[in-house]
Amino acid sequence: MDPSTSFSCLAFAGWILMVALVTATLWSAGRSTLRWKSRQYLVSARQDHRGASLYAALFNPIRRAKGIRPLRVIPFSDDAHRSEIDLLERADRLAREVHETLQHSPVSAERKAAFERQAREVPDNINQALWNLARLRRLTTSLDPQSDPAHQNRQTISDLENKTLLEMSQSVELLASLSVSLIQVELARGDRSADRLLADLDESNKRLVDLSSAYAESRQLSAQNS
């Protein structure tokens, strides 16, 4: 057996071993803190689950390239907050539609890459927002009424929760209009219109990221007063 063939066999064996390890890890995780959703999401008590993170790092680039939604780990959501998971599902579906629309768009390759990145960040940011909302709600239940008699901390958390929900909805609506707007750009062949769409999407993503920072500040505030 020549060296190149031997190396190929070792690489293939290593790949099979890695897949087996990830599968075993996810199977073990699924029996403890994770469970599959019919919508291809995983529900977990922790956002940074090791098995899911390893799977995502290995296979999400492949899933995205093939038009398959990436693996996402989401917090448990009761029926009262089910619509928030629906927003994430819709954002994932719309991001794929934008990807397909861009295949026929006359905009430059640079702009296509920018649209792809911005559209992909919308469901990513909404997924992060779901975790922020879950933590905000846990903070609300853990607040000591005696340390916050005027309910200022509770009101701060409530305001941040409402802002996050509003921004999530607005970002999905912007993504929903993007495919139609891209077709209009295709007909008009106007790069200026494309740049304006990119700017709107970029601002929407930045607002969701800023809300994540505001969540961190709120958590520190609650910790100081607990």
C-alpha positions as CSV (number, residue, x, y, z in Angstrom):
1,M,0.0,0.0,0.0
2,D,1.6,3.3,-1.1
3,P,1.8,6.3,1.4
4,S,-1.0,8.3,-0.2
5,T,-3.4,5.4,0.0
6,S,-2.5,4.7,3.6
7,F,-3.1,8.3,4.5
8,S,-6.5,8.3,2.8
9,C,-7.5,5.2,4.7
10,L,-6.4,6.8,8.0
11,A,-8.2,10.0,7.2
12,F,-11.4,8.1,6.3
13,A,-11.1,6.0,9.5
14,G,-10.6,9.2,11.5
15,W,-13.7,10.8,10.0
16,I,-15.8,7.7,10.7
17,L,-14.6,7.7,14.3
18,M,-15.4,11.4,14.7
19,V,-18.9,10.9,13.4
20,A,-19.4,8.0,15.7
21,L,-18.3,10.1,18.7
22,V,-20.6,12.9,17.8
23,T,-23.5,10.6,17.3
24,A,-22.8,8.9,20.6
25,T,-22.5,12.2,22.4
26,L,-25.8,13.5,21.0
27,W,-27.5,10.2,21.8
28,S,-26.3,10.4,25.4
29,A,-27.3,14.1,25.6
30,G,-30.7,13.3,24.2
31,R,-31.3,10.9,27.0
32,S,-30.4,13.5,29.6
33,T,-30.9,17.1,28.9
34,L,-31.8,17.3,25.2
35,R,-34.7,16.1,23.1
36,W,-35.4,16.4,19.4
37,K,-38.1,18.6,18.1
38,S,-40.1,17.6,15.0
39,R,-39.0,21.0,13.6
40,Q,-35.3,19.9,13.8
41,Y,-34.5,21.9,16.8
42,L,-33.0,20.6,20.1
43,V,-34.5,21.7,23.4
44,S,-32.0,22.0,26.2
45,A,-31.6,23.5,29.7
46,R,-28.2,24.8,28.6
47,Q,-27.3,26.8,25.5
48,D,-23.6,25.6,25.5
49,H,-24.3,21.9,25.4
50,R,-21.0,20.2,24.4
51,G,-22.4,17.5,22.1
52,A,-24.7,19.9,20.2
53,S,-21.9,22.4,19.9
54,L,-19.5,19.8,18.4
55,Y,-22.1,18.6,16.0
56,A,-22.9,22.2,14.9
57,A,-19.2,23.0,14.4
58,L,-18.7,19.9,12.2
59,F,-21.9,19.7,10.2
60,N,-23.7,23.1,10.2
61,P,-21.4,24.5,7.4
62,I,-22.4,21.4,5.3
63,R,-26.1,21.7,6.2
64,R,-26.1,25.4,5.2
65,A,-24.3,24.7,1.9
66,K,-26.9,22.1,1.0
67,G,-29.8,24.4,2.0
68,I,-30.6,22.5,5.2
69,R,-31.3,24.6,8.3
70,P,-28.5,24.4,10.8
71,L,-28.8,22.5,14.0
72,R,-30.2,24.9,16.6
73,V,-30.4,24.5,20.4
74,I,-33.3,26.3,21.9
75,P,-34.6,26.7,25.4
76,F,-37.8,25.0,26.6
77,S,-40.8,27.0,25.7
78,D,-44.3,26.5,27.0
79,D,-47.5,27.0,25.0
80,A,-47.8,30.6,26.1
81,H,-44.5,31.4,24.3
82,R,-44.8,29.0,21.3
83,S,-45.1,31.9,18.8
84,E,-41.5,32.8,19.6
85,I,-40.3,29.4,18.3
86,D,-42.6,29.9,15.3
87,L,-40.6,33.2,14.6
88,L,-37.4,31.3,14.5
89,E,-38.8,28.6,12.2
90,R,-40.1,31.3,9.9
91,A,-36.8,33.1,9.9
92,D,-34.9,29.9,9.0
93,R,-37.3,29.3,6.1
94,L,-37.1,32.8,4.9
95,A,-33.3,32.8,5.0
96,R,-33.3,29.8,2.7
97,E,-35.7,31.6,0.3
98,V,-33.3,34.5,0.2
99,H,-30.5,32.1,-0.6
100,E,-32.5,30.7,-3.5
101,T,-33.5,34.1,-4.8
102,L,-29.9,35.2,-4.8
103,Q,-29.0,32.4,-7.2
104,H,-30.7,34.3,-10.0
105,S,-30.0,37.9,-8.9
106,P,-27.9,40.2,-11.1
107,V,-26.3,41.9,-8.1
108,S,-22.6,41.6,-7.8
109,A,-20.9,38.6,-6.1
110,E,-19.8,40.9,-3.3
111,R,-23.4,42.0,-2.6
112,K,-24.7,38.5,-2.9
113,A,-22.2,37.4,-0.2
114,A,-23.3,40.3,2.0
115,F,-27.0,39.5,1.6
116,E,-26.3,35.8,2.4
117,R,-24.5,36.7,5.5
118,Q,-27.0,39.2,6.8
119,A,-30.0,36.9,6.0
120,R,-28.3,34.1,7.8
121,E,-27.6,36.3,10.9
122,V,-31.3,37.0,11.3
123,P,-32.3,33.5,12.6
124,D,-29.0,33.2,14.4
125,N,-29.8,36.4,16.3
126,I,-33.3,35.3,17.0
127,N,-32.0,32.0,18.4
128,Q,-29.8,34.0,20.7
129,A,-32.8,36.2,21.6
130,L,-34.8,33.1,22.6
131,W,-32.1,32.3,25.2
132,N,-32.1,35.9,26.4
133,L,-35.8,35.8,26.9
134,A,-35.7,32.5,28.8
135,R,-33.1,34.0,31.1
136,L,-35.0,37.2,31.6
137,R,-38.0,35.2,32.6
138,R,-36.0,33.2,35.1
139,L,-34.6,36.5,36.5
140,T,-38.2,37.8,37.0
141,T,-39.2,34.7,39.0
142,S,-36.0,34.9,41.1
143,L,-36.3,38.6,42.1
144,D,-36.7,39.2,45.8
145,P,-39.7,41.6,46.3
146,Q,-38.0,42.9,49.5
147,S,-34.9,44.1,47.6
148,D,-37.0,45.7,44.8
149,P,-40.0,47.1,46.6
150,A,-40.7,49.6,43.8
151,H,-40.5,46.9,41.2
152,Q,-37.9,48.9,39.2
153,N,-35.8,45.8,38.3
154,R,-38.9,43.9,37.4
155,Q,-40.1,46.7,35.1
156,T,-36.6,47.0,33.6
157,I,-36.6,43.3,32.7
158,S,-40.2,43.5,31.4
159,D,-39.3,46.5,29.1
160,L,-36.3,44.6,27.8
161,E,-38.4,41.5,27.1
162,N,-41.0,43.5,25.2
163,K,-38.3,45.3,23.2
164,T,-36.7,42.0,22.3
165,L,-40.0,40.5,21.2
166,L,-40.7,43.5,19.0
167,E,-37.3,43.5,17.4
168,M,-37.6,39.8,16.7
169,S,-40.9,40.3,14.9
170,Q,-39.6,43.3,12.9
171,S,-36.5,41.5,11.8
172,V,-38.5,38.6,10.5
173,E,-40.9,40.9,8.7
174,L,-37.9,42.6,7.1
175,L,-36.5,39.2,6.0
176,A,-39.9,38.3,4.6
177,S,-39.9,41.3,2.4
178,L,-36.3,40.8,1.2
179,S,-37.0,38.1,-1.4
180,V,-39.6,40.3,-3.0
181,S,-37.3,43.3,-2.8
182,L,-34.5,41.4,-4.4
183,I,-36.8,40.5,-7.3
184,Q,-37.6,44.2,-7.7
185,V,-33.9,45.0,-7.7
186,E,-33.4,42.3,-10.3
187,L,-36.0,44.0,-12.5
188,A,-34.7,47.5,-11.9
189,R,-31.1,46.4,-11.9
190,G,-30.3,49.1,-9.3
191,D,-27.3,48.6,-7.1
192,R,-28.4,51.6,-5.0
193,S,-31.6,49.8,-4.0
194,A,-29.6,46.7,-3.1
195,D,-27.3,48.8,-0.9
196,R,-30.3,50.2,0.9
197,L,-31.7,46.7,1.5
198,L,-28.4,45.6,2.9
199,A,-28.2,48.7,5.2
200,D,-31.7,48.0,6.6
201,L,-30.9,44.3,7.2
202,D,-27.6,45.2,8.9
203,E,-29.3,47.7,11.2
204,S,-31.9,45.2,12.2
205,N,-29.3,42.6,13.1
206,K,-27.3,45.2,15.1
207,R,-30.4,46.1,17.1
208,L,-30.9,42.5,18.1
209,V,-27.2,42.2,19.1
210,D,-27.5,45.4,21.1
211,L,-30.5,43.9,23.0
212,S,-28.3,40.9,23.9
213,S,-25.9,43.4,25.5
214,A,-28.7,45.1,27.3
215,Y,-29.8,41.7,28.6
216,A,-26.3,41.2,30.1
217,E,-26.5,44.6,31.9
218,S,-30.0,43.7,33.3
219,R,-28.6,40.4,34.7
220,Q,-25.8,42.3,36.4
221,L,-28.4,44.8,37.9
222,S,-30.5,42.0,39.2
223,A,-27.5,40.2,40.7
224,Q,-26.5,43.3,42.6
225,N,-30.0,43.7,44.1
226,S,-30.6,40.0,44.9
